[in-house]
Amino acid sequence: MNAAFFLSLIALMSQAVALVWCLRTAKGSNYTVTWIAFTSAMGGLLIVRIIELYLTLSGTGPDILWLASSAILSMLLAVGFVRLYPAAKHLRSAQRNSLHLNALLEDASEIAGMGYWIGGYEGAGYDLVSPGFAKIHGTTVEDFMKTAEDKDADIKRWVHPDDIPYIIKRYDEWDDHNKEVDITYRIIRTDGAVRYVRDMARWVRKDKGELVQVGTLRDITDYKEAEEKLNAAMRKAETADHAKTMFLAVMSHELRTPLNAIIGYAQMLQSSVTVTADKKLDYAETIEEAGQHLLGIIADILDTARIELGEIDLKEEWYDPHNLMKSAVRIAKVQSKEGPANIRFDLMEQAVELRADERLVRQVLVNLASNALKFTPGNGTITLGLHVTDQNELTFQVTDTGCGIAEADIEKVLAPFGKVGNDANITNGGVGLGLPITKGLVERHGGTFNLQSNLGAGTTVTVTFPADRVRLATAKPANSP
């Protein structure tokens, strides 16, 4: 081995390092012609050095012409390296900055719940989607693109079935390449969650004149939920305002009528000196009746307010609902002072106990029985039922053959101050709080209230208490009222 061998080995190693550096610097970039030529020359010189090393090891050694050409090529490459090194360094720095900016852009898009996409021409599907776009769909870019097909197939795969006709219609209208599209719809993520998204896109012409679709997708579910809450709050405020108006309209009449009676008969007692004892007694009874009516109205108003505020406290105990139903009918008869000729009981024979607030449940049954007596003519029939279902739920049922309620008016009569304008309601008065109070008291016990009615064909109200409030007893109740 001589000096030529060691020089050739050093040259070989340095050029090999230079070639690796060139390739690493240029990786992932758009090569310029000069850079390609330089890298190719560096590779060729590396081959020359390998041949020199072989010749040296074999003992023949390279000739003068070979060494001269190799030296000239090395000098040219050294000059090229010096000239291209700053450009390569700048290119590498630009690549790093670009990757960093792309990462920042993805982070910003993710924070905003946004992603972007690029699609082909004439419904060719997605050519590229961002990580943020894929995340909105609950998947990754790789998995999303694996299943990406044409536009129609992608719509059917991801869009909520109820929104597909709307989406297809909007895209069909997007034929004018000068227009933008801005649509809101629902998607179904891979985990089954339904999300609202806003899709904004436009046509963009590439360098070679090719048209592509470029768009952004944003998850707006939180905004939609906030909008729904705001709309619900507005509806609630409008309902409250309407209820206030109804309250003032109803109360201005319902309170004034008994107050006028009380004041009028009291003044007659004070001013008349010739009033007989019987008349005085009659006036006193009228004043007492008007006062009781006024007290009942105020009590209903207070009960309604307590139910709406959730301030109804339950004093629960176990008791026999058979006796409670019969007691409620007797009270309702006294209050109504009139009723149909026929009241029937359809009560289960087996003894049962209900855990509830006895006073409040009695009020429920009195209200239902009073309504049935009030709106059923004298030749009609009222049937009161008590049963336990297969699910061990207790049901009270009151059925009458009275005037009934139109189906369109059922929701109205269950709202505070709700009254419908049929003859029976007009004749029998009331402030429209009985059914709302009854429904509220049942629901406070965790039960359900169901009203079925047809105008002119009677009404059936079913009150159901949950199974955890019911237990079967051993004693048999009496069947007669």
Secondary structure as a PSIPRED ss2 file (coil, helix, strand):
# PSIPRED VFORMAT (PSIPRED V4.0)

   1 M C   1.000  0.000  0.000
   2 N C   1.000  0.000  0.000
   3 A H   0.000  1.000  0.000
   4 A H   0.000  1.000  0.000
   5 F H   0.000  1.000  0.000
   6 F H   0.000  1.000  0.000
   7 L H   0.000  1.000  0.000
   8 S H   0.000  1.000  0.000
   9 L H   0.000  1.000  0.000
  10 I H   0.000  1.000  0.000
  11 A H   0.000  1.000  0.000
  12 L H   0.000  1.000  0.000
  13 M H   0.000  1.000  0.000
  14 S H   0.000  1.000  0.000
  15 Q H   0.000  1.000  0.000
  16 A H   0.000  1.000  0.000
  17 V H   0.000  1.000  0.000
  18 A H   0.000  1.000  0.000
  19 L H   0.000  1.000  0.000
  20 V H   0.000  1.000  0.000
  21 W H   0.000  1.000  0.000
  22 C H   0.000  1.000  0.000
  23 L H   0.000  1.000  0.000
  24 R H   0.000  1.000  0.000
  25 T H   0.000  1.000  0.000
  26 A H   0.000  1.000  0.000
  27 K C   1.000  0.000  0.000
  28 G C   1.000  0.000  0.000
  29 S C   1.000  0.000  0.000
  30 N C   1.000  0.000  0.000
  31 Y C   1.000  0.000  0.000
  32 T C   1.000  0.000  0.000
  33 V H   0.000  1.000  0.000
  34 T H   0.000  1.000  0.000
  35 W H   0.000  1.000  0.000
  36 I H   0.000  1.000  0.000
  37 A H   0.000  1.000  0.000
  38 F H   0.000  1.000  0.000
  39 T H   0.000  1.000  0.000
  40 S H   0.000  1.000  0.000
  41 A H   0.000  1.000  0.000
  42 M H   0.000  1.000  0.000
  43 G H   0.000  1.000  0.000
  44 G H   0.000  1.000  0.000
  45 L H   0.000  1.000  0.000
  46 L H   0.000  1.000  0.000
  47 I H   0.000  1.000  0.000
  48 V H   0.000  1.000  0.000
  49 R H   0.000  1.000  0.000
  50 I H   0.000  1.000  0.000
  51 I H   0.000  1.000  0.000
  52 E H   0.000  1.000  0.000
  53 L H   0.000  1.000  0.000
  54 Y H   0.000  1.000  0.000
  55 L H   0.000  1.000  0.000
  56 T H   0.000  1.000  0.000
  57 L H   0.000  1.000  0.000
  58 S H   0.000  1.000  0.000
  59 G C   1.000  0.000  0.000
  60 T C   1.000  0.000  0.000
  61 G C   1.000  0.000  0.000
  62 P C   1.000  0.000  0.000
  63 D C   1.000  0.000  0.000
  64 I H   0.000  1.000  0.000
  65 L H   0.000  1.000  0.000
  66 W H   0.000  1.000  0.000
  67 L H   0.000  1.000  0.000
  68 A H   0.000  1.000  0.000
  69 S H   0.000  1.000  0.000
  70 S H   0.000  1.000  0.000
  71 A H   0.000  1.000  0.000
  72 I H   0.000  1.000  0.000
  73 L H   0.000  1.000  0.000
  74 S H   0.000  1.000  0.000
  75 M H   0.000  1.000  0.000
  76 L H   0.000  1.000  0.000
  77 L H   0.000  1.000  0.000
  78 A H   0.000  1.000  0.000
  79 V H   0.000  1.000  0.000
  80 G H   0.000  1.000  0.000
  81 F H   0.000  1.000  0.000
  82 V H   0.000  1.000  0.000
  83 R H   0.000  1.000  0.000
  84 L H   0.000  1.000  0.000
  85 Y H   0.000  1.000  0.000
  86 P H   0.000  1.000  0.000
  87 A H   0.000  1.000  0.000
  88 A H   0.000  1.000  0.000
  89 K H   0.000  1.000  0.000
  90 H H   0.000  1.000  0.000
  91 L H   0.000  1.000  0.000
  92 R H   0.000  1.000  0.000
  93 S H   0.000  1.000  0.000
  94 A H   0.000  1.000  0.000
  95 Q H   0.000  1.000  0.000
  96 R H   0.000  1.000  0.000
  97 N H   0.000  1.000  0.000
  98 S H   0.000  1.000  0.000
  99 L H   0.000  1.000  0.000
 100 H H   0.000  1.000  0.000
 101 L H   0.000  1.000  0.000
 102 N H   0.000  1.000  0.000
 103 A H   0.000  1.000  0.000
 104 L H   0.000  1.000  0.000
 105 L H   0.000  1.000  0.000
 106 E H   0.000  1.000  0.000
 107 D H   0.000  1.000  0.000
 108 A H   0.000  1.000  0.000
 109 S H   0.000  1.000  0.000
 110 E H   0.000  1.000  0.000
 111 I H   0.000  1.000  0.000
 112 A C   1.000  0.000  0.000
 113 G C   1.000  0.000  0.000
 114 M E   0.000  0.000  1.000
 115 G E   0.000  0.000  1.000
 116 Y E   0.000  0.000  1.000
 117 W E   0.000  0.000  1.000
 118 I E   0.000  0.000  1.000
 119 G E   0.000  0.000  1.000
 120 G C   1.000  0.000  0.000
 121 Y C   1.000  0.000  0.000
 122 E C   1.000  0.000  0.000
 123 G C   1.000  0.000  0.000
 124 A C   1.000  0.000  0.000
 125 G C   1.000  0.000  0.000
 126 Y E   0.000  0.000  1.000
 127 D E   0.000  0.000  1.000
 128 L E   0.000  0.000  1.000
 129 V E   0.000  0.000  1.000
 130 S C   1.000  0.000  0.000
 131 P H   0.000  1.000  0.000
 132 G H   0.000  1.000  0.000
 133 F H   0.000  1.000  0.000
 134 A H   0.000  1.000  0.000
 135 K H   0.000  1.000  0.000
 136 I H   0.000  1.000  0.000
 137 H C   1.000  0.000  0.000
 138 G C   1.000  0.000  0.000
 139 T C   1.000  0.000  0.000
 140 T C   1.000  0.000  0.000
 141 V H   0.000  1.000  0.000
 142 E H   0.000  1.000  0.000
 143 D H   0.000  1.000  0.000
 144 F H   0.000  1.000  0.000
 145 M H   0.000  1.000  0.000
 146 K H   0.000  1.000  0.000
 147 T H   0.000  1.000  0.000
 148 A C   1.000  0.000  0.000
 149 E C   1.000  0.000  0.000
 150 D C   1.000  0.000  0.000
 151 K H   0.000  1.000  0.000
 152 D H   0.000  1.000  0.000
 153 A H   0.000  1.000  0.000
 154 D H   0.000  1.000  0.000
 155 I H   0.000  1.000  0.000
 156 K H   0.000  1.000  0.000
 157 R H   0.000  1.000  0.000
 158 W H   0.000  1.000  0.000
 159 V E   0.000  0.000  1.000
 160 H C   1.000  0.000  0.000
 161 P H   0.000  1.000  0.000
 162 D H   0.000  1.000  0.000
 163 D H   0.000  1.000  0.000
 164 I H   0.000  1.000  0.000
 165 P H   0.000  1.000  0.000
 166 Y H   0.000  1.000  0.000
 167 I H   0.000  1.000  0.000
 168 I H   0.000  1.000  0.000
 169 K H   0.000  1.000  0.000
 170 R H   0.000  1.000  0.000
 171 Y H   0.000  1.000  0.000
 172 D H   0.000  1.000  0.000
 173 E C   1.000  0.000  0.000
 174 W C   1.000  0.000  0.000
 175 D C   1.000  0.000  0.000
 176 D C   1.000  0.000  0.000
 177 H C   1.000  0.000  0.000
 178 N C   1.000  0.000  0.000
 179 K C   1.000  0.000  0.000
 180 E E   0.000  0.000  1.000
 181 V E   0.000  0.000  1.000
 182 D E   0.000  0.000  1.000
 183 I E   0.000  0.000  1.000
 184 T E   0.000  0.000  1.000
 185 Y E   0.000  0.000  1.000
 186 R E   0.000  0.000  1.000
 187 I E   0.000  0.000  1.000
 188 I E   0.000  0.000  1.000
 189 R C   1.000  0.000  0.000
 190 T C   1.000  0.000  0.000
 191 D C   1.000  0.000  0.000
 192 G C   1.000  0.000  0.000
 193 A C   1.000  0.000  0.000
 194 V E   0.000  0.000  1.000
 195 R E   0.000  0.000  1.000
 196 Y E   0.000  0.000  1.000
 197 V E   0.000  0.000  1.000
 198 R E   0.000  0.000  1.000
 199 D E   0.000  0.000  1.000
 200 M E   0.000  0.000  1.000
 201 A E   0.000  0.000  1.000
 202 R E   0.000  0.000  1.000
 203 W E   0.000  0.000  1.000
 204 V E   0.000  0.000  1.000
 205 R E   0.000  0.000  1.000
 206 K C   1.000  0.000  0.000
 207 D C   1.000  0.000  0.000
 208 K C   1.000  0.000  0.000
 209 G C   1.000  0.000  0.000
 210 E C   1.000  0.000  0.000
 211 L E   0.000  0.000  1.000
 212 V E   0.000  0.000  1.000
 213 Q E   0.000  0.000  1.000
 214 V E   0.000  0.000  1.000
 215 G E   0.000  0.000  1.000
 216 T E   0.000  0.000  1.000
 217 L E   0.000  0.000  1.000
 218 R E   0.000  0.000  1.000
 219 D E   0.000  0.000  1.000
 220 I C   1.000  0.000  0.000
 221 T H   0.000  1.000  0.000
 222 D H   0.000  1.000  0.000
 223 Y H   0.000  1.000  0.000
 224 K H   0.000  1.000  0.000
 225 E H   0.000  1.000  0.000
 226 A H   0.000  1.000  0.000
 227 E H   0.000  1.000  0.000
 228 E H   0.000  1.000  0.000
 229 K H   0.000  1.000  0.000
 230 L H   0.000  1.000  0.000
 231 N H   0.000  1.000  0.000
 232 A H   0.000  1.000  0.000
 233 A H   0.000  1.000  0.000
 234 M H   0.000  1.000  0.000
 235 R H   0.000  1.000  0.000
 236 K H   0.000  1.000  0.000
 237 A H   0.000  1.000  0.000
 238 E H   0.000  1.000  0.000
 239 T H   0.000  1.000  0.000
 240 A H   0.000  1.000  0.000
 241 D H   0.000  1.000  0.000
 242 H H   0.000  1.000  0.000
 243 A H   0.000  1.000  0.000
 244 K H   0.000  1.000  0.000
 245 T H   0.000  1.000  0.000
 246 M H   0.000  1.000  0.000
 247 F H   0.000  1.000  0.000
 248 L H   0.000  1.000  0.000
 249 A H   0.000  1.000  0.000
 250 V H   0.000  1.000  0.000
 251 M H   0.000  1.000  0.000
 252 S H   0.000  1.000  0.000
 253 H H   0.000  1.000  0.000
 254 E H   0.000  1.000  0.000
 255 L C   1.000  0.000  0.000
 256 R H   0.000  1.000  0.000
 257 T H   0.000  1.000  0.000
 258 P H   0.000  1.000  0.000
 259 L H   0.000  1.000  0.000
 260 N H   0.000  1.000  0.000
 261 A H   0.000  1.000  0.000
 262 I H   0.000  1.000  0.000
 263 I H   0.000  1.000  0.000
 264 G H   0.000  1.000  0.000
 265 Y H   0.000  1.000  0.000
 266 A H   0.000  1.000  0.000
 267 Q H   0.000  1.000  0.000
 268 M H   0.000  1.000  0.000
 269 L H   0.000  1.000  0.000
 270 Q H   0.000  1.000  0.000
 271 S H   0.000  1.000  0.000
 272 S C   1.000  0.000  0.000
 273 V C   1.000  0.000  0.000
 274 T C   1.000  0.000  0.000
 275 V C   1.000  0.000  0.000
 276 T C   1.000  0.000  0.000
 277 A H   0.000  1.000  0.000
 278 D H   0.000  1.000  0.000
 279 K H   0.000  1.000  0.000
 280 K H   0.000  1.000  0.000
 281 L H   0.000  1.000  0.000
 282 D H   0.000  1.000  0.000
 283 Y H   0.000  1.000  0.000
 284 A H   0.000  1.000  0.000
 285 E H   0.000  1.000  0.000
 286 T H   0.000  1.000  0.000
 287 I H   0.000  1.000  0.000
 288 E H   0.000  1.000  0.000
 289 E H   0.000  1.000  0.000
 290 A H   0.000  1.000  0.000
 291 G H   0.000  1.000  0.000
 292 Q H   0.000  1.000  0.000
 293 H H   0.000  1.000  0.000
 294 L H   0.000  1.000  0.000
 295 L H   0.000  1.000  0.000
 296 G H   0.000  1.000  0.000
 297 I H   0.000  1.000  0.000
 298 I H   0.000  1.000  0.000
 299 A H   0.000  1.000  0.000
 300 D H   0.000  1.000  0.000
 301 I H   0.000  1.000  0.000
 302 L H   0.000  1.000  0.000
 303 D H   0.000  1.000  0.000
 304 T H   0.000  1.000  0.000
 305 A H   0.000  1.000  0.000
 306 R H   0.000  1.000  0.000
 307 I H   0.000  1.000  0.000
 308 E H   0.000  1.000  0.000
 309 L H   0.000  1.000  0.000
 310 G C   1.000  0.000  0.000
 311 E C   1.000  0.000  0.000
 312 I C   1.000  0.000  0.000
 313 D C   1.000  0.000  0.000
 314 L C   1.000  0.000  0.000
 315 K C   1.000  0.000  0.000
 316 E E   0.000  0.000  1.000
 317 E E   0.000  0.000  1.000
 318 W E   0.000  0.000  1.000
 319 Y E   0.000  0.000  1.000
 320 D C   1.000  0.000  0.000
 321 P H   0.000  1.000  0.000
 322 H H   0.000  1.000  0.000
 323 N H   0.000  1.000  0.000
 324 L H   0.000  1.000  0.000
 325 M H   0.000  1.000  0.000
 326 K H   0.000  1.000  0.000
 327 S H   0.000  1.000  0.000
 328 A H   0.000  1.000  0.000
 329 V H   0.000  1.000  0.000
 330 R H   0.000  1.000  0.000
 331 I H   0.000  1.000  0.000
 332 A H   0.000  1.000  0.000
 333 K H   0.000  1.000  0.000
 334 V H   0.000  1.000  0.000
 335 Q H   0.000  1.000  0.000
 336 S H   0.000  1.000  0.000
 337 K C   1.000  0.000  0.000
 338 E C   1.000  0.000  0.000
 339 G C   1.000  0.000  0.000
 340 P C   1.000  0.000  0.000
 341 A C   1.000  0.000  0.000
 342 N E   0.000  0.000  1.000
 343 I E   0.000  0.000  1.000
 344 R E   0.000  0.000  1.000
 345 F E   0.000  0.000  1.000
 346 D E   0.000  0.000  1.000
 347 L E   0.000  0.000  1.000
 348 M C   1.000  0.000  0.000
 349 E C   1.000  0.000  0.000
 350 Q C   1.000  0.000  0.000
 351 A C   1.000  0.000  0.000
 352 V E   0.000  0.000  1.000
 353 E E   0.000  0.000  1.000
 354 L E   0.000  0.000  1.000
 355 R E   0.000  0.000  1.000
 356 A E   0.000  0.000  1.000
 357 D E   0.000  0.000  1.000
 358 E H   0.000  1.000  0.000
 359 R H   0.000  1.000  0.000
 360 L H   0.000  1.000  0.000
 361 V H   0.000  1.000  0.000
 362 R H   0.000  1.000  0.000
 363 Q H   0.000  1.000  0.000
 364 V H   0.000  1.000  0.000
 365 L H   0.000  1.000  0.000
 366 V H   0.000  1.000  0.000
 367 N H   0.000  1.000  0.000
 368 L H   0.000  1.000  0.000
 369 A H   0.000  1.000  0.000
 370 S H   0.000  1.000  0.000
 371 N H   0.000  1.000  0.000
 372 A H   0.000  1.000  0.000
 373 L H   0.000  1.000  0.000
 374 K H   0.000  1.000  0.000
 375 F H   0.000  1.000  0.000
 376 T C   1.000  0.000  0.000
 377 P C   1.000  0.000  0.000
 378 G C   1.000  0.000  0.000
 379 N C   1.000  0.000  0.000
 380 G C   1.000  0.000  0.000
 381 T E   0.000  0.000  1.000
 382 I E   0.000  0.000  1.000
 383 T E   0.000  0.000  1.000
 384 L E   0.000  0.000  1.000
 385 G E   0.000  0.000  1.000
 386 L E   0.000  0.000  1.000
 387 H E   0.000  0.000  1.000
 388 V E   0.000  0.000  1.000
 389 T C   1.000  0.000  0.000
 390 D C   1.000  0.000  0.000
 391 Q C   1.000  0.000  0.000
 392 N C   1.000  0.000  0.000
 393 E C   1.000  0.000  0.000
 394 L E   0.000  0.000  1.000
 395 T E   0.000  0.000  1.000
 396 F E   0.000  0.000  1.000
 397 Q E   0.000  0.000  1.000
 398 V E   0.000  0.000  1.000
 399 T E   0.000  0.000  1.000
 400 D E   0.000  0.000  1.000
 401 T C   1.000  0.000  0.000
 402 G C   1.000  0.000  0.000
 403 C C   1.000  0.000  0.000
 404 G C   1.000  0.000  0.000
 405 I C   1.000  0.000  0.000
 406 A C   1.000  0.000  0.000
 407 E H   0.000  1.000  0.000
 408 A H   0.000  1.000  0.000
 409 D H   0.000  1.000  0.000
 410 I H   0.000  1.000  0.000
 411 E H   0.000  1.000  0.000
 412 K H   0.000  1.000  0.000
 413 V H   0.000  1.000  0.000
 414 L C   1.000  0.000  0.000
 415 A C   1.000  0.000  0.000
 416 P C   1.000  0.000  0.000
 417 F C   1.000  0.000  0.000
 418 G C   1.000  0.000  0.000
 419 K C   1.000  0.000  0.000
 420 V C   1.000  0.000  0.000
 421 G C   1.000  0.000  0.000
 422 N C   1.000  0.000  0.000
 423 D H   0.000  1.000  0.000
 424 A H   0.000  1.000  0.000
 425 N H   0.000  1.000  0.000
 426 I H   0.000  1.000  0.000
 427 T H   0.000  1.000  0.000
 428 N H   0.000  1.000  0.000
 429 G C   1.000  0.000  0.000
 430 G C   1.000  0.000  0.000
 431 V C   1.000  0.000  0.000
 432 G C   1.000  0.000  0.000
 433 L C   1.000  0.000  0.000
 434 G H   0.000  1.000  0.000
 435 L H   0.000  1.000  0.000
 436 P H   0.000  1.000  0.000
 437 I H   0.000  1.000  0.000
 438 T H   0.000  1.000  0.000
 439 K H   0.000  1.000  0.000
 440 G H   0.000  1.000  0.000
 441 L H   0.000  1.000  0.000
 442 V H   0.000  1.000  0.000
 443 E H   0.000  1.000  0.000
 444 R H   0.000  1.000  0.000
 445 H C   1.000  0.000  0.000
 446 G C   1.000  0.000  0.000
 447 G C   1.000  0.000  0.000
 448 T E   0.000  0.000  1.000
 449 F E   0.000  0.000  1.000
 450 N E   0.000  0.000  1.000
 451 L E   0.000  0.000  1.000
 452 Q E   0.000  0.000  1.000
 453 S E   0.000  0.000  1.000
 454 N C   1.000  0.000  0.000
 455 L C   1.000  0.000  0.000
 456 G C   1.000  0.000  0.000
 457 A C   1.000  0.000  0.000
 458 G C   1.000  0.000  0.000
 459 T E   0.000  0.000  1.000
 460 T E   0.000  0.000  1.000
 461 V E   0.000  0.000  1.000
 462 T E   0.000  0.000  1.000
 463 V E   0.000  0.000  1.000
 464 T E   0.000  0.000  1.000
 465 F E   0.000  0.000  1.000
 466 P C   1.000  0.000  0.000
 467 A H   0.000  1.000  0.000
 468 D H   0.000  1.000  0.000
 469 R H   0.000  1.000  0.000
 470 V E   0.000  0.000  1.000
 471 R E   0.000  0.000  1.000
 472 L E   0.000  0.000  1.000
 473 A C   1.000  0.000  0.000
 474 T C   1.000  0.000  0.000
 475 A C   1.000  0.000  0.000
 476 K C   1.000  0.000  0.000
 477 P C   1.000  0.000  0.000
 478 A C   1.000  0.000  0.000
 479 N C   1.000  0.000  0.000
 480 S C   1.000  0.000  0.000
 481 P C   1.000  0.000  0.000
